């Protein structure tokens, strides 16, 4: 009887029984509810093929998509105290850190790397939203500053990909101190006459949007990205007025002059590469075709012309005017 129960019956069940299927094989589109096979999403850089919805992606995947041939060198992050405030909410902060490190295989929310974009050496700094909502703490702040210092040392531009809920509450005032510290790092890069491009992704909110995420020379944004400081409900409860539909989306901010371009994820490397070549006075590569809206570049009032040229030539876009040539000329001693 034991032989039948322990051997024969499990064998029969394994042959004719229902096989277990992994839960993450099919992923639901948040916009349309369509179920998409995960392999199709991976091959499309985690953009829903039918709706164009941009899913969140990991920091290392972002770096791989961004740099030429996916080749880059990670910039090591400085070591910092793990739990300076000995904070505890529903669980200890050190336990929360340990849990997210195991889940993401990252030390903290920031991953930075150096590689080439359209042949131009650049530093890229990426938030990973899967690590405590990409929140900004001491470790993340130090990693961002290290990335800016590397860019200055190598005399190359920096591209920022924020995706964050803001400052990390478990680190209190120490997390808020990262806002001015990272702002100083941005100024350090600009004083060196180097471009700083920000690619706003979903979501970019809180203290991150109130500091380095909005200090770029040029601001790109992925379609449908939520960008703002406070959430819709908080604003509504504060001012008690009806808010416009989608007022925190990248498309709305583009229409109102807060974002320079809304760019499809597939087109970000080529768009950033062209911007960097123009800002650094480098010869242009073969001009790529500008994709249709929804699968490429959308710019307010382009009239069908090259949107990148319009951004850099527009006198009203003061922050996008590259001060690089002037800065380098000033840094060069005049000939006697």
Phi, psi and omega per residue, in radians:
X1 nan -0.723 3.129
X2 -1.117 -0.626 -3.141
X3 -1.134 -0.752 3.120
X4 -1.147 -0.770 -3.086
X5 -1.211 -0.755 -3.009
X6 -1.517 -0.362 -3.047
X7 -2.126 -0.951 -3.036
X8 -1.161 -0.882 -3.078
X9 -1.076 -0.783 3.071
X10 -1.057 -0.611 3.123
X11 -1.142 -0.748 3.125
X12 -1.133 -0.751 3.134
X13 -1.092 -0.665 -3.129
X14 -1.216 -0.489 -3.132
X15 -1.398 -0.701 -3.020
X16 -1.994 -0.144 -3.100
X17 -1.308 2.971 -3.131
X18 -1.333 2.246 3.142
X19 -1.414 2.531 3.098
X20 -1.355 2.377 -3.134
X21 -1.999 2.338 3.127
X22 -1.035 2.483 -3.049
X23 -1.268 -0.427 -3.027
X24 -1.703 0.328 3.133
X25 -1.253 -0.614 -3.137
X26 -2.047 2.336 -3.076
X27 -2.113 2.360 -3.071
X28 -1.548 2.299 3.081
X29 -1.240 2.156 -3.130
X30 -1.099 -0.393 -3.105
X31 -1.528 -0.861 -3.001
X32 -1.852 -0.272 -3.078
X33 1.426 0.026 3.139
X34 -1.161 2.440 3.082
X35 -1.592 2.200 -3.077
X36 -2.116 2.345 3.120
X37 -1.161 2.358 -2.993
X38 -1.095 -0.538 3.112
X39 -1.157 -0.640 3.091
X40 -1.141 -0.657 3.114
X41 -1.174 -0.774 3.139
X42 -1.048 -0.744 -3.131
X43 -1.222 -0.314 3.136
X44 -1.862 0.411 3.123
X45 0.997 0.633 3.080
X46 1.054 0.677 2.976
X47 -1.985 2.213 3.136
X48 -1.075 2.098 -3.034
X49 -1.032 -0.712 -3.037
X50 -1.400 -0.772 -3.062
X51 -1.633 -0.347 -3.081
X52 1.368 0.172 -3.140
X53 -1.179 2.291 -3.118
X54 -1.616 1.932 3.096
X55 -1.332 2.775 3.035
X56 -1.214 2.514 3.104
X57 -2.268 2.820 -3.133
X58 -1.267 2.801 -3.108
X59 -1.119 -0.729 -3.103
X60 -1.219 -0.608 3.050
X61 -1.124 -0.698 3.115
X62 -1.058 -0.788 3.122
X63 -1.103 -0.695 3.127
X64 -1.119 -0.681 3.101
X65 -1.231 -0.535 -2.976
X66 -1.423 -0.808 -3.034
X67 -1.404 2.673 3.124
X68 -0.995 2.216 3.117
X69 1.032 0.278 3.141
X70 1.187 0.313 -3.074
X71 -1.719 2.190 3.097
X72 -2.766 2.864 3.106
X73 -2.002 2.198 -3.140
X74 -1.196 2.466 3.067
X75 -1.673 2.051 -3.083
X76 -1.118 2.447 3.137
X77 -1.589 2.448 3.115
X78 -1.108 2.628 3.081
X79 -1.402 2.415 -3.117
X80 -2.369 2.849 3.041
X81 -1.037 2.433 -3.022
X82 -1.317 -0.797 -3.062
X83 -2.466 1.269 -3.020
X84 -1.095 -0.467 -3.095
X85 -1.730 0.011 -3.089
X86 0.880 0.871 -2.989
X87 -1.406 2.548 3.074
X88 -2.557 2.247 2.983
X89 -2.011 -1.948 3.056
X90 -1.257 -0.346 3.037
X91 -2.608 2.892 3.124
X92 -1.135 2.498 3.138
X93 -1.070 -0.668 3.128
X94 -1.108 -0.613 3.087
X95 -1.208 -0.656 3.108
X96 -1.130 -0.738 3.086
X97 -1.076 -0.781 -3.136
X98 -1.074 -0.700 -3.132
X99 -1.131 -0.788 -3.111
X100 -1.283 -0.536 3.069
X101 -1.167 -0.653 3.096
X102 -1.200 -0.650 -3.085
X103 -1.284 -0.698 -3.043
X104 -1.773 -0.255 -3.056
X105 1.054 0.559 3.072
X106 -2.094 2.726 3.066
X107 -1.378 -0.587 3.105
X108 -2.785 -2.912 -2.951
X109 -1.383 -0.212 -3.067
X110 -1.901 2.309 2.998
X111 -2.200 2.220 -3.133
X112 -2.154 2.521 3.120
X113 -2.564 2.827 3.105
X114 -2.180 2.333 -3.131
X115 -2.858 -2.720 -3.117
X116 -2.092 2.413 3.076
X117 -2.117 1.987 -3.051
X118 0.918 0.647 3.107
X119 1.467 -0.058 3.135
X120 -1.741 2.208 3.094
X121 -1.173 2.346 -3.116
X122 -2.664 2.714 3.015
X123 -1.752 2.374 3.054
X124 -2.099 2.363 -3.112
X125 -2.159 2.143 -2.964
X126 -2.218 2.339 2.958
X127 -1.444 2.440 2.996
X128 -1.870 1.900 -3.051
X129 -1.152 -0.371 -3.137
X130 -1.224 -0.271 3.141
X131 -1.708 1.673 3.137
X132 0.824 0.885 3.084
X133 1.009 0.544 3.106
X134 1.062 0.408 -3.018
X135 -1.194 2.699 -3.057
X136 -1.671 1.970 3.048
X137 -2.134 -2.922 -3.107
X138 -1.091 -0.780 -3.122
X139 -1.114 -0.759 3.121
X140 -1.126 -0.722 3.114
X141 -1.069 -0.761 3.121
X142 -1.124 -0.664 3.131
X143 -1.155 -0.672 3.105
X144 -1.139 -0.789 3.137
X145 -1.101 -0.695 3.101
X146 -1.080 -0.646 3.112
X147 -1.155 -0.743 3.097
X148 -1.128 -0.714 3.120
X149 -1.115 -0.658 3.097
X150 -1.133 -0.704 3.126
X151 -1.104 -0.726 3.116
X152 -1.170 -0.738 -3.122
X153 -1.098 -0.730 -3.118
X154 -1.551 -0.025 -3.141
X155 0.917 0.977 3.140
X156 -2.384 2.791 -3.124
X157 -1.235 2.906 3.103
X158 -2.214 2.390 3.092
X159 -2.064 2.186 -3.095
X160 -1.853 2.359 3.073
X161 -2.086 1.468 3.139
X162 -1.334 2.490 3.000
X163 -2.710 1.643 -2.915
X164 -2.682 2.630 3.008
X165 -1.530 -0.051 3.103
X166 2.059 -2.722 -3.121
X167 -1.192 2.606 -3.098
X168 -1.498 1.985 -3.012
X169 -1.116 -0.480 -3.115
X170 -1.180 -0.213 3.132
X171 -1.956 0.085 2.972
X172 0.907 -2.308 -3.073
X173 -1.107 -0.463 3.136
X174 -1.144 -0.616 3.083
X175 -1.240 -0.670 3.121
X176 -1.143 -0.509 3.117
X177 -1.167 -0.298 3.124
X178 -1.267 -0.349 3.130
X179 -1.122 -0.953 3.089
X180 -1.179 -0.555 -3.123
X181 -1.146 -0.777 3.122
X182 -1.219 -0.546 3.083
X183 -1.122 -0.698 3.071
X184 -1.094 -0.669 3.111
X185 -1.114 -0.667 3.079
X186 -1.079 -0.788 3.133
X187 -1.109 -0.591 3.106
X188 -1.091 -0.723 3.119
X189 -1.162 -0.740 -3.110
X190 -1.199 -0.619 3.080
X191 -1.124 -0.487 3.087
X192 -1.391 -0.016 3.114
X193 1.276 0.573 -3.079
X194 -1.988 2.506 -3.114
X195 -1.202 2.571 3.057
X196 -2.293 1.918 -3.114
X197 -1.950 2.352 3.133
X198 -1.986 2.259 3.053
X199 -1.938 1.805 -3.072
X200 -1.349 2.215 -3.128
X201 -2.104 3.028 -3.040
X202 -1.565 2.149 -0.150
X203 -1.752 2.750 2.994
X204 -2.167 1.803 -3.003
X205 -2.450 3.094 3.040
X206 1.122 -2.594 -3.065
X207 -1.085 -0.467 3.107
X208 -1.127 -0.745 3.120
X209 -1.248 -0.293 3.139
X210 -1.640 0.131 -3.127
X211 -2.410 -2.057 -2.941
X212 -1.132 -0.361 -3.115
X213 -1.245 -0.315 -3.117
X214 -2.039 0.391 -3.097
X215 -2.014 0.294 -3.095
X216 -1.302 2.811 2.984
X217 -1.218 -0.649 3.076
X218 -2.385 2.417 3.111
X219 -1.996 2.039 2.958
X220 -1.753 2.868 3.082
X221 -2.630 2.514 3.043
X222 -1.314 2.632 3.139
X223 -1.029 2.376 3.057
X224 1.316 0.107 -3.120
X225 -1.177 2.415 3.055
X226 -1.512 2.131 -3.062
X227 -2.330 2.204 3.119
X228 3.015 3.125 3.125
X229 -1.622 -1.188 3.114
X230 -1.704 2.796 3.125
X231 -1.304 2.861 -3.097
X232 -1.005 -0.781 -3.089
X233 -1.121 -0.714 3.133
X234 -1.110 -0.764 3.137
X235 -1.119 -0.751 -3.129
X236 -1.082 -0.728 3.131
X237 -1.238 -0.424 -3.111
X238 -1.448 -0.913 -3.061
X239 -1.618 -0.279 3.098
X240 0.929 0.792 3.049
X241 -2.291 2.675 3.124
X242 -1.206 2.334 -3.090
X243 -1.763 2.572 3.114
X244 -1.103 2.593 3.107
X245 -1.157 2.280 3.094
X246 1.142 0.520 -3.047
X247 -1.250 -0.191 3.116
X248 -1.898 0.278 3.110
X249 -1.545 2.778 -3.137
X250 -1.097 -0.608 -3.135
X251 -1.155 -0.719 3.119
X252 -1.135 -0.749 3.141
X253 -1.174 -0.551 3.063
X254 -1.114 -0.779 -3.135
X255 -1.116 -0.475 -3.085
X256 -1.843 0.269 2.959
X257 1.432 0.172 3.140
X258 -1.549 -0.313 3.140
X259 -2.257 2.471 -3.105
X260 -1.450 -0.667 -3.091
X261 -2.597 2.552 2.931
X262 -1.887 2.061 -2.944
X263 -2.192 2.267 3.088
X264 -1.063 2.554 -3.089
X265 -0.979 -0.640 -3.139
X266 -1.117 -0.515 -3.030
X267 -1.664 -0.049 -3.063
X268 -1.092 -0.831 -3.129
X269 -1.030 -0.791 -3.123
X270 -1.197 -0.654 3.132
X271 -1.160 -0.810 3.108
X272 -1.109 -0.704 3.123
X273 -1.046 -0.752 3.122
X274 -1.163 -0.716 3.099
X275 -1.055 -0.797 -3.110
X276 -1.116 -0.695 3.135
X277 -1.123 -0.685 3.099
X278 -1.190 -0.758 -3.082
X279 -1.234 -0.429 3.128
X280 -1.767 0.137 3.139
X281 1.004 0.665 3.090
X282 -1.658 2.613 3.106
X283 -1.082 2.465 -3.102
X284 -1.305 2.576 2.975
X285 -1.415 -3.129 3.118
X286 -1.007 2.259 -3.043
X287 -1.173 2.136 3.126
X288 -1.372 2.751 3.067
X289 -1.283 2.437 3.107
X290 -1.429 2.176 -3.054
X291 -1.273 2.889 3.055
X292 -1.195 2.707 3.078
X293 -0.998 2.341 -3.075
X294 1.757 -0.379 3.066
X295 -2.387 0.555 3.139
X296 -3.103 -2.132 -2.984
X297 -1.892 2.316 3.000
X298 -2.158 2.274 -3.116
X299 -2.442 2.404 -3.098
X300 -1.153 2.049 3.032
X301 1.258 0.651 -3.125
X302 -1.312 -0.525 -3.121
X303 1.121 0.403 3.076
X304 1.511 -0.069 3.129
X305 -1.533 3.099 -3.083
X306 -1.154 2.019 -3.080
X307 -1.179 -0.547 -3.112
X308 -1.177 -0.746 3.103
X309 -1.099 -0.686 -3.138
X310 -1.110 -0.690 3.134
X311 -1.069 -0.844 -3.049
X312 -1.311 -0.406 -3.126
X313 -1.652 -0.241 -3.068
X314 -1.238 2.023 -3.134
X315 -1.186 -0.339 3.123
X316 -1.385 -0.256 3.122
X317 -1.665 1.348 -2.990
X318 -1.101 -0.689 -3.056
X319 -1.250 -0.363 -3.116
X320 -1.552 -0.144 3.102
X321 -1.214 2.010 -3.035
X322 -1.274 1.956 -3.138
X323 -1.449 0.284 -2.950
X324 -1.175 -0.787 -3.086
X325 -1.119 -0.775 3.126
X326 -1.093 -0.746 -3.115
X327 -1.094 -0.695 -3.136
X328 -1.256 -0.602 3.118
X329 -1.150 -0.688 3.124
X330 -1.172 -0.569 -3.127
X331 -1.334 -0.247 -3.126
X332 -1.583 2.150 3.141
X333 -1.059 2.442 3.132
X334 -1.191 2.505 3.141
X335 -1.269 2.420 -3.138
X336 -1.444 nan nan
